[in-house]
Amino acid sequence: MDKQELIDVLTEEEALVCDDLEDALIGMTRNPATGDIIAVYDRNKCIEARMKEGMTYEEACEFHSFNTEGAYVGPKTPLFIETIE
C-alpha cells in the first residue's frame, strides 16, 4: 500500500489525521476498544517536521508532546510510535 492508498483508506474510515504531518504518517491500526481504524505516525518524524518549521529540538518535543500526541480527540485519535532504525 502506498501513501495515497493509506490516506484514501483513512479518509474512507473517517480516521483523524494530522494534515501538517503527512510525511510522518506510516500506517494504520485498529483501536482495540472501539474497532475504529486509526492513523499511525512516527513520533520522531513528527518532531523533525516541527523542527523544519523553525522550532528547536526541545521546542518541537514539547509542542508534540502536549499539542499533538497528548491531545485526545476521541476514539479515532491517531497513534504515535517510536520506531527502531
C-alpha positions, 0 to 999 in steps of 0.5 A, spaced: 500 500 500 502 506 498 501 513 501 495 515 497 492 508 498 493 509 506 490 516 506 484 514 501 483 508 506 483 513 512 479 518 509 474 512 507 474 510 515 473 517 517 480 516 521 483 523 524 489 525 521 494 530 522 494 534 515 501 538 517 504 531 518 503 527 512 510 525 511 510 522 518 504 518 517 506 510 516 500 506 517 494 504 520 491 500 526 485 498 529 483 501 536 482 495 540 476 498 544 472 501 539 474 497 532 475 504 529 481 504 524 486 509 526 492 513 523 499 511 525 505 516 525 512 516 527 513 520 533 520 522 531 518 524 524 513 528 527 518 532 531 523 533 525 517 536 521 516 541 527 523 542 527 523 544 519 518 549 521 523 553 525 522 550 532 528 547 536 529 540 538 526 541 545 521 546 542 518 541 537 518 535 543 514 539 547 509 542 542 508 534 540 508 532 546 502 536 549 499 539 542 499 533 538 500 526 541 497 528 548 491 531 545 485 526 545 480 527 540 476 521 541 476 514 539 479 515 532 485 519 535 491 517 531 497 513 534 504 515 535 510 510 535 517 510 536 520 506 531 527 502 531 532 504 525 
